[in-house]
Amino acid sequence: MASPSKFKISCIQLAVSSDKSLNLQNAKNKILEASKNGAKLVVLPECFNSTYGVQYFDRFAECIPNGESVKTLSAAAKEANVYLIGGSIPEREEPSGKLYNTCTVYDPEGNLIAKHRKVHLFDIDIPGKITFQESATLNSGNSLTCFDTEYGKIGVGICYDIRFPEMAMIAARRGCIAMVYPGAFNLTTGPLHWELLQRARAVDNQFYVATCSPARDTSASYIAWGYSTIVDPNGQILATTDHKEDIIYADIDLEHLKTVRQSIPIYNQRRFDLYPNVAENFKE
Ligand SMILES: NC(=O)CCC(=O)C(=O)O
């Protein structure tokens, strides 16, 4: 059977609390709702199962694949019959005990088909606004991630990873039709860069970009921006929301992607002879 040329993606902007069981149950209900509304690929937010913050990662960390979050997500993907990009959870690696911010991905049979450990840790210091240092407790992942579906290849990054265009570009050159980022920007960098970065990655690479944030909780120590969004290969916003709990939907249309790439053919116009290896070019 020919691959379908269009399918629905959905991003669940989940209200996340400090009660893990409640978060997991809420995520499962919303995954089933998205599936009933036609979604074939469902996305959850960064740190969807627990409170986001360096002081919480150790307390909430789980082993993969033997933790309760993986069990719940696998069962939910199977029951909903969807591909599921399971946001991220704090992961504890055994026996090293090292912690990671990790996204797990499931196929519609509930098999764990990919795992992405956040590569670029969120270490920033904007004086008077926000200081955050994920590297105080987390380790960074060492590989780039994409997975196959019958619709096409999908790339995965987590939040701060979106600031690094090389990662998205490699995904595009590996044939990805979309890059998906579970993420939790904040009230300082959200209004500054959240939408801009998504549209930039989409236009750079002429593919779809989707982001999925937790809903905003003003009582949390880290307040998420919200505004989960889906962008098309022209950088146009197909679906977005505000800061409250919500589910957004859009079609990923492979004919549209092809048309955009044919009309402005930058994909084939790159001068790799001038920039074969960007890092090498910095050397004097
Ligand atoms: N959780 C994160 O990685 C936040 C990234 C962020 O807010 C940014 O500005 O980048």
The ligand as an SDF file (V2000), in Angstrom:
LIG
                    3D

 10  9  0  0  0  0  0  0  0  0999 V2000
   13.8750   23.7360   29.1540 N   0  0  0  0  0  0  0  0  0  0  0  0
   14.6390   24.4190   28.3340 C   0  0  0  0  0  0  0  0  0  0  0  0
   15.5300   23.9090   27.6880 O   0  0  0  0  0  0  0  0  0  0  0  0
   14.3050   25.8730   28.2370 C   0  0  0  0  0  0  0  0  0  0  0  0
   14.9720   26.5500   27.0630 C   0  0  0  0  0  0  0  0  0  0  0  0
   14.7010   27.9950   27.0250 C   0  0  0  0  0  0  0  0  0  0  0  0
   13.8700   28.5230   27.7470 O   0  0  0  0  0  0  0  0  0  0  0  0
   15.4590   28.7900   26.0710 C   0  0  0  0  0  0  0  0  0  0  0  0
   15.3200   30.0090   26.1030 O   0  0  0  0  0  0  0  0  0  0  0  0
   16.2100   28.2390   25.2610 O   0  0  0  0  0  0  0  0  0  0  0  0
  1  2  1  0
  2  3  2  0
  2  4  1  0
  4  5  1  0
  5  6  1  0
  6  7  2  0
  6  8  1  0
  8  9  2  0
  8 10  1  0
M  END
$$$$
